[in-house]
Amino acid sequence: MRCGLLIGAGMVGLLLTVILGCYGWISRFARPYLYKGSGPIPPQQAILVLGTAQYTPHGGINRYFQYRMEAAAWLARKVETGAFIVSGADRRHPRVPEAAAMKAVLVSGGLSADAILSDGQAYRTWDSLQRCREVFGYDAPLVVSQRFHVERAIFIARMQGMPVKGYCARAVRGRVAVRMFVRECLARIRCVWDCFVLHPVPHSLRHALRK
């Protein structure tokens, strides 16, 4: 009985070590490539805003979306760029598509619709980065999201040879941030697996890349 408990405790400890080790590794890796706050940012090849739903499942305001849009609007005013891309999964939230919602908010804030490229076929961060390179032709965008998300995006991109940097939007606080931390821990395990084992091709790119 005691031996079984010790083995179980050891397995749990090993699992936590792997999870937190991946989390810390990705954060340390990305740290030199982050922009934060309102300091000067040099001209960028492209700005890539990563998507999330505009509203919570209960219809409330999604602060992650709100703060990303605030950061994106600030960058649009302050940073010279060759392209401005909003990237998300339109079919995942058909009533309020991610990329379409981001574009609408930015246009309502004064950004020209013609200045925004909209990608509604990016169902996760991996897809956003791959499609930015393969569909739009930009391999070194400035990625915009909350810090935890930007760190993971930088890790994914640079492991694929994309010299990406990131801009951190305002962090979200409270219980939702705790749930997001747990989700992010799992996402980083998948991220490492994808980078070193699977190397998946986004479904929307499979046909094009076969040619």
KAVENQUI-V396481 format. One record per backbone hydrogen bond with DSSP energy under -1.0 kcal/mol. CO is the residue of the C=O (numbers start at 1). NH is the residue of the N-H. E is the energy in kcal/mol with one decimal. If there is no record, write none. Layout:
# KAVENQUI-V396481
co,nh,e
CO,NH,E
CO,NH,E
This chain:
# KAVENQUI-V396481
co,nh,e
1,5,-2.1
2,6,-2.3
3,7,-2.4
4,8,-2.7
5,9,-2.8
6,10,-2.4
7,11,-2.3
8,12,-2.3
9,13,-2.6
10,14,-2.4
11,15,-2.5
12,16,-2.5
13,17,-2.1
14,18,-2.3
15,19,-2.6
16,20,-2.9
17,21,-2.1
18,22,-2.5
19,23,-2.1
20,24,-2.7
21,25,-2.5
22,26,-2.3
23,27,-1.9
24,28,-2.6
25,29,-2.5
26,30,-2.1
27,31,-1.4
30,33,-2.4
31,34,-1.3
33,166,-2.5
35,168,-2.5
44,82,-1.4
46,142,-3.0
47,85,-3.3
48,144,-2.6
49,87,-2.7
54,62,-1.7
56,59,-2.3
60,56,-2.3
62,66,-2.5
63,67,-2.9
64,68,-1.7
65,69,-2.4
66,70,-1.9
67,71,-2.1
68,72,-2.8
69,73,-2.6
70,74,-1.9
71,75,-2.4
72,76,-2.4
73,77,-1.4
74,78,-2.0
75,79,-2.8
80,44,-2.9
83,47,-2.3
84,117,-3.2
85,49,-3.1
86,119,-2.9
87,51,-1.7
88,122,-1.7
97,101,-2.4
98,102,-2.5
99,103,-2.4
100,104,-2.3
101,105,-2.3
102,106,-2.3
103,107,-2.5
104,108,-2.3
105,109,-1.1
106,111,-2.2
107,110,-1.7
112,115,-1.3
113,116,-1.4
117,86,-2.7
119,88,-2.7
120,90,-2.0
124,128,-2.1
125,129,-2.1
126,130,-2.3
127,131,-3.0
128,132,-1.8
129,133,-1.6
130,134,-3.0
131,135,-2.2
131,136,-1.6
132,138,-2.5
141,165,-1.2
142,48,-2.6
143,167,-3.4
144,50,-2.1
145,169,-3.2
146,150,-2.7
147,151,-2.8
148,152,-1.4
149,153,-2.4
150,154,-2.7
151,155,-2.1
152,156,-2.7
153,157,-2.8
154,158,-2.7
155,159,-1.8
157,160,-1.2
157,162,-2.7
158,161,-1.1
162,164,-2.6
165,143,-2.8
166,35,-3.0
167,145,-1.5
174,178,-1.0
175,179,-2.0
176,180,-2.1
177,181,-1.9
178,182,-1.8
179,183,-2.2
180,184,-2.8
181,185,-2.1
182,186,-1.6
183,187,-2.3
184,188,-2.2
185,189,-1.3
186,190,-2.1
187,191,-2.3
188,192,-2.2
189,193,-2.1
190,194,-2.9
191,195,-2.4
192,196,-2.1
193,197,-2.2
193,198,-1.8
194,199,-2.7
202,205,-2.2
205,209,-2.5
